[in-house]
Amino acid sequence: MRRPETKMVIGLGNPGRKYIYTRHNAGFRVIDSLAKGLAIEVRKRKFGARLGQGEFAGKKLILLKPIRFMNCGGQVVATAAGFYKLELSDLLVVSDDMALEPGRIRVRARGSAGGHNGLADVIEKLGSEDVNRLRVGIGSCGEQDAVDYVLDKPTKAQKVLLDKAIESAREAVLCWIEYGIEKAMNNFNRA
């Protein structure tokens, strides 16, 4: 009997209570939303991450939250992908993005890290830019220091938009799992 196809969704964020609702933890929030909607517990500790396993659309699904700080999660992702013998096309990395307005999401099949150090570490450790990614817009920091901005909580207006983006991102992930990256890009990348 053939084993079901496996997909892994990686949410980037920072561990610890003080970071839960910061802009930088958008990736973790998408994983939490998926876990809740699919009744998957993301609690098991393995590879330096919290992970949970379930099924969706006839595929095995692994939800992964590296519990190392944002810029050091690449090895966690590479180790988990190697353990499960996954191809790059079986991975989707979810992160925040200051280049996108709050509330917007963008799905891509490949590309540079675009200045995101967490994504840069994942790309470096996997040895390729051909990694599916979903970026959740948190808006530009303007005059504020970028580190302070991403580690701060969004304004009330931004929070409303970010909450909607988390929902859209969850739906985009489910589309990717079921139909692939092209369909997810076509359905969720708005001009």
Helices and strands as residue ranges (DSSP letters): E 6-11, G 17-19, G 23-25, H 26-38, E 44-46, E 49-56, E 59-66, G 70-72, H 74-83, G 88-90, E 91-97, E 105-108, H 117-126, E 132-137, H 146-150, H 156-179, H 181-188
